[in-house]
Amino acid sequence: MEIKVFIPPLRIRFEKLCNNYALRILKFKENHVIKKAYIEENNKDRDKLAASFSSSSSFSSKNSTIKHLLQPRTQLLSLVSRVQQLVPNWKIERTSLNWQKPWSPLISATFFISKGSKEEAAQEHLKLIENLQEPLEWDLIDIYYTDGSKDSKSNTAAICKIGKRNRIKHATNWNLGPYMEIMDVELYAIYRALKHLKQQRLKKKQVYIFIDSQAAIKRLQLNSLIGG
């Protein structure tokens, strides 16, 4: 029955849940109760390991003690040890672990989604770009386009910054591998556009970022680090 409805076996689903939780631990803050618990346990084992080397016991006894201490002894340590198997050679991007206060102000941005057809939205866009040519010429605004694409082998995020007469001022893309969801690819492209903007801006400007994914726009409107 599971094969017919394309549901993975229970063992594989369990492995996926454990691996996802192990990766999630990487994003915990240093004072998170779970992170403090496994660091404390790890320090205890390290002290015992150091003591076993300094003792006068036989080599075979030391060897058995080391093997025992290197094995995770709790379910939490067993989950944490999975990270070493999952990311042996990955260059993991550092994430912001700042606490998001519930009373923090909303994102200082205005979101707009056209309610017309694709043809009507395209005409509205062309008219808006035409009206923005003068402030573009005087370098009063910045305009970015972002896009995410997905095929059977890879996901690609791209950004493009244009100047007057739609000339390309900056364009780049990133291969994100085959495992990301398309909305995450779209959001990553937006993140890179904002990062480039932060690096380039020397003065306050009005910025337009054109996104072709309604799902990504609605996700940005949540103003939350919680998935949704």
BATI-482863 format. One record per residue (C-alpha): residue in three letters; x, y, z. Coordinates in steps of 0.001 Angstrom, whole numbers, padded with zeros to 6 digits, always signed. Layout:
BEGIN
ALAXYZ
...
END
This chain:
BEGIN
MET+000000+000000+000000
GLU+002800+002440+000901
ILE+004516+001823-002441
LYS+001327+002522-004384
VAL+000747+005907-002704
PHE+004484+006807-002825
ILE+004916+006883+000965
PRO+008465+006014+002105
PRO+008840+003145+004576
LEU+008581+003969+008268
ARG+012338+003499+008796
ILE+013187+006082+006122
ARG+010623+008576+007465
PHE+012061+008145+010955
GLU+015606+008696+009665
LYS+014484+011866+007876
LEU+012864+013262+011037
CYS+015993+012536+013088
ASN+018282+014116+010495
ASN+016067+017208+010208
TYR+016154+017669+013971
ALA+019927+017209+014056
LEU+020334+019958+011450
ARG+017888+022180+013316
ILE+020105+022007+016418
LEU+022775+023926+014473
LYS+020503+026989+014493
PHE+019876+026994+018257
LYS+021298+029862+020296
GLU+024139+029107+022707
ASN+021851+029515+025739
HIS+019157+027204+024341
VAL+018333+024521+026930
ILE+018893+021663+024463
LYS+022215+023032+023241
LYS+023401+023603+026814
ALA+022424+020035+027733
TYR+024423+018319+024998
ILE+027433+020635+025440
GLU+027453+019798+029150
GLU+027316+016063+028415
ASN+030020+016397+025778
ASN+032313+018235+028209
LYS+031844+015481+030796
ASP+032865+012821+028284
ARG+035870+014898+027197
ASP+037053+015184+030803
LYS+036666+011421+031293
LEU+038537+010808+028038
ALA+041400+013018+029192
ALA+041470+011229+032540
SER+041659+007827+030857
PHE+044819+008877+028985
SER+046510+010076+032146
SER+045671+006928+034128
SER+048119+004042+034573
SER+045706+001357+033344
SER+046600-001083+030572
PHE+046339-000264+026875
SER+043379-002619+026324
SER+041526-001055+029249
LYS+042170+002454+027895
ASN+041031+001376+024443
SER+037729-000001+025707
THR+037139+003159+027781
ILE+037784+005383+024762
LYS+035395+003361+022587
HIS+032736+003607+025296
LEU+033127+007384+025664
LEU+033051+007993+021915
GLN+029646+006328+021607
PRO+026623+008608+022262
ARG+025043+007521+025541
THR+021771+009440+025359
GLN+019134+009948+022679
LEU+020022+013639+022467
LEU+023727+012921+021902
SER+022789+010288+019349
LEU+020804+012903+017409
VAL+023612+015463+017649
SER+026186+012935+016409
ARG+024203+012635+013169
VAL+025423+016096+012154
GLN+028949+014747+011625
GLN+027583+012198+009145
LEU+025355+014712+007353
VAL+027762+017620+006898
PRO+031341+016260+006788
ASN+032525+018635+004042
TRP+029826+021276+003883
LYS+030629+024961+004205
ILE+027648+025909+006315
GLU+026524+029509+006025
ARG+026371+031330+009332
THR+022844+032258+010354
SER+021635+035137+012462
LEU+020706+033882+015928
ASN+019385+037174+017227
TRP+016137+036813+019105
GLN+013193+038187+017149
LYS+011213+040251+019618
PRO+007407+040012+019235
TRP+007173+043794+019585
SER+009756+044487+016875
PRO+008459+046846+014162
LEU+007245+045345+010919
ILE+009448+045279+007844
SER+009698+048793+006446
ALA+008456+047775+003035
THR+005350+047979+000881
PHE+004203+044848-000924
PHE+002059+044875-004033
ILE+000636+041949-005995
SER-001159+042695-009230
LYS-004723+041379-009315
GLY-004969+041423-013098
SER-004107+038739-015608
LYS-000509+038043-016625
GLU-000906+040249-019686
GLU-002374+043104-017611
ALA+000353+042719-014973
ALA+003032+042874-017690
GLN+001557+046098-019074
GLU+001371+047621-015579
HIS+004996+046692-015010
LEU+006207+048221-018281
LYS+004314+051437-017521
LEU+005827+051621-014030
ILE+009363+051103-015376
GLU+008760+053843-017928
ASN+007673+056223-015169
LEU+010786+055376-013148
GLN+013268+056250-015908
GLU+013820+059830-014737
PRO+014650+058975-011080
LEU+016821+056129-012421
GLU+018758+058589-014537
TRP+019391+060766-011495
ASP+020355+057714-009402
LEU+017542+058339-006936
ILE+016242+054761-006892
ASP+017485+051195-007273
ILE+015646+048483-009207
TYR+016271+044769-008754
TYR+014770+041686-010351
THR+014944+038318-008602
ASP+014136+034856-009888
GLY+014355+031230-008878
SER+014246+028255-011214
LYS+014114+024507-010631
ASP+014709+021466-012819
SER+015425+017803-012218
LYS+019129+018373-011501
SER+019518+021724-009771
ASN+017980+024908-008409
THR+019226+028326-009461
ALA+018682+031720-007829
ALA+019467+034896-009746
ILE+019360+038659-009278
CYS+019684+041530-011714
LYS+020040+045245-011030
ILE+019138+047622-013838
GLY+019904+051253-014510
LYS+018568+053853-016923
ARG+017200+052553-020213
ASN+017078+049097-018623
ARG+020826+048630-018854
ILE+022138+045839-016627
LYS+024327+047186-013828
HIS+024794+043924-011938
ALA+023706+040328-012521
THR+024695+037069-010876
ASN+023291+033654-010022
TRP+023862+030777-007601
ASN+023556+027024-008055
LEU+021767+025805-004914
GLY+021814+022082-005634
PRO+018853+019798-006301
TYR+017240+019592-002872
MET+015710+023019-002148
GLU+012046+023828-002622
ILE+011324+026422-005307
MET+009928+028975-002830
ASP+013117+028734-000766
VAL+015092+029386-003947
GLU+012970+032476-004629
LEU+013479+033698-001061
TYR+017227+033122-001300
ALA+017358+035266-004448
ILE+015543+038065-002586
TYR+017959+037721+000319
ARG+020937+038057-002024
ALA+019399+041132-003653
LEU+018996+042746-000222
LYS+022545+041764+000723
HIS+023923+043308-002475
LEU+021842+046401-001850
LYS+023243+046723+001674
GLN+026795+046448+000350
GLN+026285+048995-002438
ARG+024130+051665-000851
LEU+025942+054866+000066
LYS+022828+056922+000698
LYS+019153+056423+001363
LYS+017165+055505-001726
GLN+013815+054149-002684
VAL+014242+050553-003819
TYR+012030+048452-006071
ILE+012451+044657-006026
PHE+010384+042835-008625
ILE+009559+039233-007667
ASP+007688+036799-009902
SER+006547+034510-007060
GLN+003369+035353-005160
ALA+004173+032640-002589
ALA+007532+034290-001809
ILE+005913+037729-001477
LYS+003252+036394+000895
ARG+005949+034656+002943
LEU+007851+037942+003282
GLN+004696+039646+004490
LEU+004593+037308+007528
ASN+007652+039074+008980
SER+008522+035967+011013
LEU+011366+033455+011238
ILE+008805+030655+011686
GLY+008014+028660+008562
GLY+004687+029334+006902
END
